Every structure is written in structure tokens, then in C-alpha cells.
Amino acid sequence: MDMILLGLGLVLIIEGLVFALAPSRLDDLVAAMAALSRDQRRLIGLGALTLGVVFLWLSKL
């Protein structure tokens, strides 16, 4: 349970920094993501998911 709270806390900190420090860049990112096809967005999501699982696995070594 501690690891879940740690992970959620880190995600919220990183996302909060993006909103606080670069809101205009976030608008640009949303526009760029909207220009991608659904399959491209799905591949990006699967890549992020895979990278997250690898990071978690490496943290347990």
C-alpha cells in the first residue's frame, strides 16, 4: 500500500508541476496529441505502460 501511495504522490507532483510551470506548453501538447491518430495514441500509451512496469520491476531488484 505504501508503494501505491508513493507512486500516486509522485504522479500528482509531476502533473502539478506541468500545470503550474508551463500551462501554455500543456495547451500545445494537447493540440499535438489531438493531431495523432487513435492507433498512435494507443501505442504511446502502451509504451508508457511498458516503461512504467519496467521501472517498477527494476526498483524491486
PyMOL Python script that loads the backbone (N, CA, C, O; Angstrom):
from pymol import cmd

cmd.read_pdbstr("""\
ATOM      1  N   MET A   1       0.817  -1.194   0.000  1.00  0.00           N
ATOM      2  CA  MET A   1       0.000   0.000   0.000  1.00  0.00           C
ATOM      3  C   MET A   1       0.862   1.259   0.000  1.00  0.00           C
ATOM      4  O   MET A   1       0.507   2.266  -0.614  1.00  0.00           O
ATOM      5  N   ASP A   2       2.004   1.191   0.700  1.00  0.00           N
ATOM      6  CA  ASP A   2       2.902   2.338   0.739  1.00  0.00           C
ATOM      7  C   ASP A   2       3.423   2.681  -0.650  1.00  0.00           C
ATOM      8  O   ASP A   2       3.554   3.854  -0.999  1.00  0.00           O
ATOM      9  N   MET A   3       3.719   1.652  -1.441  1.00  0.00           N
ATOM     10  CA  MET A   3       4.243   1.886  -2.790  1.00  0.00           C
ATOM     11  C   MET A   3       3.184   2.533  -3.687  1.00  0.00           C
ATOM     12  O   MET A   3       3.509   3.375  -4.525  1.00  0.00           O
ATOM     13  N   ILE A   4       1.927   2.143  -3.512  1.00  0.00           N
ATOM     14  CA  ILE A   4       0.850   2.733  -4.314  1.00  0.00           C
ATOM     15  C   ILE A   4       0.708   4.219  -3.987  1.00  0.00           C
ATOM     16  O   ILE A   4       0.587   5.051  -4.886  1.00  0.00           O
ATOM     17  N   LEU A   5       0.724   4.544  -2.694  1.00  0.00           N
ATOM     18  CA  LEU A   5       0.633   5.945  -2.299  1.00  0.00           C
ATOM     19  C   LEU A   5       1.845   6.741  -2.776  1.00  0.00           C
ATOM     20  O   LEU A   5       1.708   7.890  -3.196  1.00  0.00           O
ATOM     21  N   LEU A   6       3.014   6.142  -2.712  1.00  0.00           N
ATOM     22  CA  LEU A   6       4.220   6.797  -3.214  1.00  0.00           C
ATOM     23  C   LEU A   6       4.099   7.071  -4.705  1.00  0.00           C
ATOM     24  O   LEU A   6       4.400   8.173  -5.164  1.00  0.00           O
ATOM     25  N   GLY A   7       3.663   6.080  -5.453  1.00  0.00           N
ATOM     26  CA  GLY A   7       3.516   6.244  -6.899  1.00  0.00           C
ATOM     27  C   GLY A   7       2.485   7.297  -7.254  1.00  0.00           C
ATOM     28  O   GLY A   7       2.730   8.136  -8.121  1.00  0.00           O
ATOM     29  N   LEU A   8       1.342   7.266  -6.601  1.00  0.00           N
ATOM     30  CA  LEU A   8       0.306   8.264  -6.871  1.00  0.00           C
ATOM     31  C   LEU A   8       0.782   9.662  -6.490  1.00  0.00           C
ATOM     32  O   LEU A   8       0.510  10.629  -7.201  1.00  0.00           O
ATOM     33  N   GLY A   9       1.479   9.765  -5.387  1.00  0.00           N
ATOM     34  CA  GLY A   9       2.017  11.064  -4.975  1.00  0.00           C
ATOM     35  C   GLY A   9       2.998  11.618  -5.984  1.00  0.00           C
ATOM     36  O   GLY A   9       2.958  12.807  -6.301  1.00  0.00           O
ATOM     37  N   LEU A  10       3.880  10.773  -6.495  1.00  0.00           N
ATOM     38  CA  LEU A  10       4.853  11.224  -7.498  1.00  0.00           C
ATOM     39  C   LEU A  10       4.173  11.657  -8.783  1.00  0.00           C
ATOM     40  O   LEU A  10       4.566  12.657  -9.384  1.00  0.00           O
ATOM     41  N   VAL A  11       3.163  10.922  -9.212  1.00  0.00           N
ATOM     42  CA  VAL A  11       2.422  11.301 -10.419  1.00  0.00           C
ATOM     43  C   VAL A  11       1.755  12.652 -10.226  1.00  0.00           C
ATOM     44  O   VAL A  11       1.817  13.503 -11.114  1.00  0.00           O
ATOM     45  N   LEU A  12       1.120  12.862  -9.084  1.00  0.00           N
ATOM     46  CA  LEU A  12       0.447  14.130  -8.825  1.00  0.00           C
ATOM     47  C   LEU A  12       1.432  15.298  -8.746  1.00  0.00           C
ATOM     48  O   LEU A  12       1.122  16.399  -9.200  1.00  0.00           O
ATOM     49  N   ILE A  13       2.608  15.067  -8.178  1.00  0.00           N
ATOM     50  CA  ILE A  13       3.624  16.119  -8.120  1.00  0.00           C
ATOM     51  C   ILE A  13       4.076  16.501  -9.522  1.00  0.00           C
ATOM     52  O   ILE A  13       4.150  17.686  -9.848  1.00  0.00           O
ATOM     53  N   ILE A  14       4.377  15.518 -10.348  1.00  0.00           N
ATOM     54  CA  ILE A  14       4.853  15.793 -11.707  1.00  0.00           C
ATOM     55  C   ILE A  14       3.772  16.479 -12.529  1.00  0.00           C
ATOM     56  O   ILE A  14       4.056  17.450 -13.230  1.00  0.00           O
ATOM     57  N   GLU A  15       2.548  15.995 -12.456  1.00  0.00           N
ATOM     58  CA  GLU A  15       1.471  16.623 -13.221  1.00  0.00           C
ATOM     59  C   GLU A  15       1.174  18.020 -12.689  1.00  0.00           C
ATOM     60  O   GLU A  15       0.884  18.926 -13.471  1.00  0.00           O
ATOM     61  N   GLY A  16       1.239  18.204 -11.397  1.00  0.00           N
ATOM     62  CA  GLY A  16       1.027  19.529 -10.825  1.00  0.00           C
ATOM     63  C   GLY A  16       2.085  20.520 -11.272  1.00  0.00           C
ATOM     64  O   GLY A  16       1.783  21.689 -11.513  1.00  0.00           O
ATOM     65  N   LEU A  17       3.324  20.060 -11.384  1.00  0.00           N
ATOM     66  CA  LEU A  17       4.398  20.935 -11.872  1.00  0.00           C
ATOM     67  C   LEU A  17       4.145  21.384 -13.301  1.00  0.00           C
ATOM     68  O   LEU A  17       4.378  22.544 -13.640  1.00  0.00           O
ATOM     69  N   VAL A  18       3.673  20.479 -14.134  1.00  0.00           N
ATOM     70  CA  VAL A  18       3.382  20.835 -15.523  1.00  0.00           C
ATOM     71  C   VAL A  18       2.307  21.908 -15.578  1.00  0.00           C
ATOM     72  O   VAL A  18       2.452  22.895 -16.299  1.00  0.00           O
ATOM     73  N   PHE A  19       1.232  21.727 -14.825  1.00  0.00           N
ATOM     74  CA  PHE A  19       0.149  22.710 -14.814  1.00  0.00           C
ATOM     75  C   PHE A  19       0.607  24.042 -14.227  1.00  0.00           C
ATOM     76  O   PHE A  19       0.187  25.097 -14.704  1.00  0.00           O
ATOM     77  N   ALA A  20       1.455  24.016 -13.207  1.00  0.00           N
ATOM     78  CA  ALA A  20       1.875  25.242 -12.530  1.00  0.00           C
ATOM     79  C   ALA A  20       2.952  26.009 -13.303  1.00  0.00           C
ATOM     80  O   ALA A  20       2.927  27.239 -13.348  1.00  0.00           O
ATOM     81  N   LEU A  21       3.888  25.288 -13.906  1.00  0.00           N
ATOM     82  CA  LEU A  21       5.042  25.957 -14.510  1.00  0.00           C
ATOM     83  C   LEU A  21       4.920  26.203 -16.005  1.00  0.00           C
ATOM     84  O   LEU A  21       5.555  27.123 -16.522  1.00  0.00           O
ATOM     85  N   ALA A  22       4.127  25.415 -16.715  1.00  0.00           N
ATOM     86  CA  ALA A  22       4.073  25.558 -18.170  1.00  0.00           C
ATOM     87  C   ALA A  22       2.672  25.300 -18.721  1.00  0.00           C
ATOM     88  O   ALA A  22       2.490  24.391 -19.530  1.00  0.00           O
ATOM     89  N   PRO A  23       1.681  26.083 -18.297  1.00  0.00           N
ATOM     90  CA  PRO A  23       0.325  25.819 -18.786  1.00  0.00           C
ATOM     91  C   PRO A  23       0.174  26.039 -20.295  1.00  0.00           C
ATOM     92  O   PRO A  23      -0.624  25.354 -20.934  1.00  0.00           O
ATOM     93  N   SER A  24       0.917  26.970 -20.868  1.00  0.00           N
ATOM     94  CA  SER A  24       0.800  27.195 -22.317  1.00  0.00           C
ATOM     95  C   SER A  24       1.400  26.028 -23.101  1.00  0.00           C
ATOM     96  O   SER A  24       0.897  25.674 -24.167  1.00  0.00           O
ATOM     97  N   ARG A  25       2.459  25.436 -22.583  1.00  0.00           N
ATOM     98  CA  ARG A  25       3.048  24.262 -23.239  1.00  0.00           C
ATOM     99  C   ARG A  25       2.087  23.077 -23.170  1.00  0.00           C
ATOM    100  O   ARG A  25       2.061  22.234 -24.067  1.00  0.00           O
ATOM    101  N   LEU A  26       1.311  23.022 -22.111  1.00  0.00           N
ATOM    102  CA  LEU A  26       0.324  21.961 -21.976  1.00  0.00           C
ATOM    103  C   LEU A  26      -0.738  22.085 -23.059  1.00  0.00           C
ATOM    104  O   LEU A  26      -1.196  21.077 -23.598  1.00  0.00           O
ATOM    105  N   ASP A  27      -1.135  23.318 -23.383  1.00  0.00           N
ATOM    106  CA  ASP A  27      -2.078  23.536 -24.488  1.00  0.00           C
ATOM    107  C   ASP A  27      -1.500  23.027 -25.802  1.00  0.00           C
ATOM    108  O   ASP A  27      -2.200  22.400 -26.597  1.00  0.00           O
ATOM    109  N   ASP A  28      -0.207  23.306 -26.024  1.00  0.00           N
ATOM    110  CA  ASP A  28       0.455  22.832 -27.238  1.00  0.00           C
ATOM    111  C   ASP A  28       0.499  21.305 -27.281  1.00  0.00           C
ATOM    112  O   ASP A  28       0.298  20.702 -28.335  1.00  0.00           O
ATOM    113  N   LEU A  29       0.763  20.688 -26.129  1.00  0.00           N
ATOM    114  CA  LEU A  29       0.831  19.229 -26.061  1.00  0.00           C
ATOM    115  C   LEU A  29      -0.529  18.598 -26.352  1.00  0.00           C
ATOM    116  O   LEU A  29      -0.613  17.591 -27.054  1.00  0.00           O
ATOM    117  N   VAL A  30      -1.590  19.192 -25.812  1.00  0.00           N
ATOM    118  CA  VAL A  30      -2.933  18.671 -26.063  1.00  0.00           C
ATOM    119  C   VAL A  30      -3.265  18.779 -27.551  1.00  0.00           C
ATOM    120  O   VAL A  30      -3.850  17.861 -28.125  1.00  0.00           O
ATOM    121  N   ALA A  31      -2.897  19.891 -28.171  1.00  0.00           N
ATOM    122  CA  ALA A  31      -3.149  20.060 -29.608  1.00  0.00           C
ATOM    123  C   ALA A  31      -2.356  19.042 -30.422  1.00  0.00           C
ATOM    124  O   ALA A  31      -2.866  18.497 -31.401  1.00  0.00           O
ATOM    125  N   ALA A  32      -1.115  18.783 -30.023  1.00  0.00           N
ATOM    126  CA  ALA A  32      -0.295  17.797 -30.739  1.00  0.00           C
ATOM    127  C   ALA A  32      -0.867  16.392 -30.578  1.00  0.00           C
ATOM    128  O   ALA A  32      -0.871  15.610 -31.528  1.00  0.00           O
ATOM    129  N   MET A  33      -1.351  16.069 -29.375  1.00  0.00           N
ATOM    130  CA  MET A  33      -1.941  14.747 -29.152  1.00  0.00           C
ATOM    131  C   MET A  33      -3.232  14.577 -29.962  1.00  0.00           C
ATOM    132  O   MET A  33      -3.526  13.485 -30.447  1.00  0.00           O
ATOM    133  N   ALA A  34      -3.998  15.666 -30.104  1.00  0.00           N
ATOM    134  CA  ALA A  34      -5.243  15.595 -30.871  1.00  0.00           C
ATOM    135  C   ALA A  34      -4.961  15.343 -32.348  1.00  0.00           C
ATOM    136  O   ALA A  34      -5.798  14.786 -33.059  1.00  0.00           O
ATOM    137  N   ALA A  35      -3.776  15.754 -32.808  1.00  0.00           N
ATOM    138  CA  ALA A  35      -3.425  15.569 -34.214  1.00  0.00           C
ATOM    139  C   ALA A  35      -3.011  14.118 -34.512  1.00  0.00           C
ATOM    140  O   ALA A  35      -2.977  13.714 -35.674  1.00  0.00           O
ATOM    141  N   LEU A  36      -2.700  13.341 -33.476  1.00  0.00           N
ATOM    142  CA  LEU A  36      -2.300  11.948 -33.675  1.00  0.00           C
ATOM    143  C   LEU A  36      -3.531  11.073 -33.903  1.00  0.00           C
ATOM    144  O   LEU A  36      -4.634  11.384 -33.453  1.00  0.00           O
ATOM    145  N   SER A  37      -3.309   9.985 -34.607  1.00  0.00           N
ATOM    146  CA  SER A  37      -4.407   9.040 -34.800  1.00  0.00           C
ATOM    147  C   SER A  37      -4.648   8.244 -33.514  1.00  0.00           C
ATOM    148  O   SER A  37      -3.814   8.233 -32.609  1.00  0.00           O
ATOM    149  N   ARG A  38      -5.780   7.597 -33.455  1.00  0.00           N
ATOM    150  CA  ARG A  38      -6.124   6.792 -32.277  1.00  0.00           C
ATOM    151  C   ARG A  38      -5.096   5.681 -32.065  1.00  0.00           C
ATOM    152  O   ARG A  38      -4.716   5.402 -30.928  1.00  0.00           O
ATOM    153  N   ASP A  39      -4.646   5.051 -33.138  1.00  0.00           N
ATOM    154  CA  ASP A  39      -3.654   3.978 -33.013  1.00  0.00           C
ATOM    155  C   ASP A  39      -2.316   4.507 -32.500  1.00  0.00           C
ATOM    156  O   ASP A  39      -1.649   3.844 -31.706  1.00  0.00           O
ATOM    157  N   GLN A  40      -1.928   5.691 -32.949  1.00  0.00           N
ATOM    158  CA  GLN A  40      -0.677   6.278 -32.467  1.00  0.00           C
ATOM    159  C   GLN A  40      -0.772   6.590 -30.978  1.00  0.00           C
ATOM    160  O   GLN A  40       0.172   6.338 -30.229  1.00  0.00           O
ATOM    161  N   ARG A  41      -1.898   7.132 -30.550  1.00  0.00           N
ATOM    162  CA  ARG A  41      -2.085   7.421 -29.115  1.00  0.00           C
ATOM    163  C   ARG A  41      -2.094   6.128 -28.312  1.00  0.00           C
ATOM    164  O   ARG A  41      -1.569   6.084 -27.200  1.00  0.00           O
ATOM    165  N   ARG A  42      -2.686   5.078 -28.867  1.00  0.00           N
ATOM    166  CA  ARG A  42      -2.712   3.783 -28.174  1.00  0.00           C
ATOM    167  C   ARG A  42      -1.288   3.237 -28.017  1.00  0.00           C
ATOM    168  O   ARG A  42      -0.939   2.714 -26.959  1.00  0.00           O
ATOM    169  N   LEU A  43      -0.473   3.356 -29.059  1.00  0.00           N
ATOM    170  CA  LEU A  43       0.914   2.877 -28.981  1.00  0.00           C
ATOM    171  C   LEU A  43       1.724   3.680 -27.958  1.00  0.00           C
ATOM    172  O   LEU A  43       2.541   3.118 -27.229  1.00  0.00           O
ATOM    173  N   ILE A  44       1.495   4.982 -27.908  1.00  0.00           N
ATOM    174  CA  ILE A  44       2.182   5.810 -26.908  1.00  0.00           C
ATOM    175  C   ILE A  44       1.774   5.365 -25.505  1.00  0.00           C
ATOM    176  O   ILE A  44       2.621   5.253 -24.620  1.00  0.00           O
ATOM    177  N   GLY A  45       0.488   5.111 -25.300  1.00  0.00           N
ATOM    178  CA  GLY A  45       0.013   4.641 -24.005  1.00  0.00           C
ATOM    179  C   GLY A  45       0.590   3.291 -23.625  1.00  0.00           C
ATOM    180  O   GLY A  45       0.987   3.082 -22.478  1.00  0.00           O
ATOM    181  N   LEU A  46       0.636   2.379 -24.574  1.00  0.00           N
ATOM    182  CA  LEU A  46       1.217   1.056 -24.298  1.00  0.00           C
ATOM    183  C   LEU A  46       2.711   1.156 -24.015  1.00  0.00           C
ATOM    184  O   LEU A  46       3.238   0.430 -23.172  1.00  0.00           O
ATOM    185  N   GLY A  47       3.388   2.051 -24.716  1.00  0.00           N
ATOM    186  CA  GLY A  47       4.819   2.257 -24.456  1.00  0.00           C
ATOM    187  C   GLY A  47       5.048   2.823 -23.058  1.00  0.00           C
ATOM    188  O   GLY A  47       5.956   2.384 -22.352  1.00  0.00           O
ATOM    189  N   ALA A  48       4.232   3.791 -22.654  1.00  0.00           N
ATOM    190  CA  ALA A  48       4.353   4.360 -21.310  1.00  0.00           C
ATOM    191  C   ALA A  48       4.044   3.312 -20.247  1.00  0.00           C
ATOM    192  O   ALA A  48       4.719   3.242 -19.219  1.00  0.00           O
ATOM    193  N   LEU A  49       3.029   2.503 -20.496  1.00  0.00           N
ATOM    194  CA  LEU A  49       2.674   1.431 -19.567  1.00  0.00           C
ATOM    195  C   LEU A  49       3.831   0.442 -19.424  1.00  0.00           C
ATOM    196  O   LEU A  49       4.187   0.052 -18.313  1.00  0.00           O
ATOM    197  N   THR A  50       4.403   0.045 -20.537  1.00  0.00           N
ATOM    198  CA  THR A  50       5.522  -0.899 -20.514  1.00  0.00           C
ATOM    199  C   THR A  50       6.723  -0.317 -19.779  1.00  0.00           C
ATOM    200  O   THR A  50       7.360  -0.997 -18.975  1.00  0.00           O
ATOM    201  N   LEU A  51       7.025   0.947 -20.061  1.00  0.00           N
ATOM    202  CA  LEU A  51       8.150   1.597 -19.387  1.00  0.00           C
ATOM    203  C   LEU A  51       7.904   1.693 -17.887  1.00  0.00           C
ATOM    204  O   LEU A  51       8.828   1.503 -17.096  1.00  0.00           O
ATOM    205  N   GLY A  52       6.680   1.985 -17.493  1.00  0.00           N
ATOM    206  CA  GLY A  52       6.351   2.038 -16.075  1.00  0.00           C
ATOM    207  C   GLY A  52       6.519   0.698 -15.384  1.00  0.00           C
ATOM    208  O   GLY A  52       7.025   0.628 -14.264  1.00  0.00           O
ATOM    209  N   VAL A  53       6.092  -0.368 -16.054  1.00  0.00           N
ATOM    210  CA  VAL A  53       6.253  -1.711 -15.479  1.00  0.00           C
ATOM    211  C   VAL A  53       7.731  -2.062 -15.352  1.00  0.00           C
ATOM    212  O   VAL A  53       8.144  -2.648 -14.351  1.00  0.00           O
ATOM    213  N   VAL A  54       8.527  -1.712 -16.352  1.00  0.00           N
ATOM    214  CA  VAL A  54       9.969  -1.980 -16.294  1.00  0.00           C
ATOM    215  C   VAL A  54      10.599  -1.208 -15.150  1.00  0.00           C
ATOM    216  O   VAL A  54      11.421  -1.758 -14.417  1.00  0.00           O
ATOM    217  N   PHE A  55      10.230   0.057 -14.980  1.00  0.00           N
ATOM    218  CA  PHE A  55      10.772   0.854 -13.865  1.00  0.00           C
ATOM    219  C   PHE A  55      10.403   0.249 -12.515  1.00  0.00           C
ATOM    220  O   PHE A  55      11.240   0.178 -11.615  1.00  0.00           O
ATOM    221  N   LEU A  56       9.157  -0.185 -12.373  1.00  0.00           N
ATOM    222  CA  LEU A  56       8.766  -0.829 -11.126  1.00  0.00           C
ATOM    223  C   LEU A  56       9.524  -2.121 -10.882  1.00  0.00           C
ATOM    224  O   LEU A  56       9.935  -2.408  -9.758  1.00  0.00           O
ATOM    225  N   TRP A  57       9.708  -2.896 -11.938  1.00  0.00           N
ATOM    226  CA  TRP A  57      10.449  -4.151 -11.812  1.00  0.00           C
ATOM    227  C   TRP A  57      11.897  -3.871 -11.406  1.00  0.00           C
ATOM    228  O   TRP A  57      12.452  -4.553 -10.545  1.00  0.00           O
ATOM    229  N   LEU A  58      12.505  -2.854 -12.040  1.00  0.00           N
ATOM    230  CA  LEU A  58      13.891  -2.511 -11.712  1.00  0.00           C
ATOM    231  C   LEU A  58      14.018  -1.986 -10.275  1.00  0.00           C
ATOM    232  O   LEU A  58      15.036  -2.212  -9.621  1.00  0.00           O
ATOM    233  N   SER A  59      13.004  -1.300  -9.794  1.00  0.00           N
ATOM    234  CA  SER A  59      13.072  -0.759  -8.431  1.00  0.00           C
ATOM    235  C   SER A  59      13.022  -1.860  -7.381  1.00  0.00           C
ATOM    236  O   SER A  59      13.440  -1.654  -6.242  1.00  0.00           O
ATOM    237  N   LYS A  60      12.516  -3.022  -7.757  1.00  0.00           N
ATOM    238  CA  LYS A  60      12.417  -4.130  -6.807  1.00  0.00           C
ATOM    239  C   LYS A  60      13.657  -5.023  -6.803  1.00  0.00           C
ATOM    240  O   LYS A  60      13.746  -5.943  -5.989  1.00  0.00           O
ATOM    241  N   LEU A  61      14.612  -4.768  -7.696  1.00  0.00           N
ATOM    242  CA  LEU A  61      15.836  -5.588  -7.736  1.00  0.00           C
ATOM    243  C   LEU A  61      16.756  -5.298  -6.596  1.00  0.00           C
ATOM    244  O   LEU A  61      17.822  -5.906  -6.494  1.00  0.00           O
TER     245      LEU A  61
END
""", "prot")
cmd.dss("prot")
cmd.show_as("cartoon", "prot")
cmd.util.cbc("prot")
cmd.orient("prot")
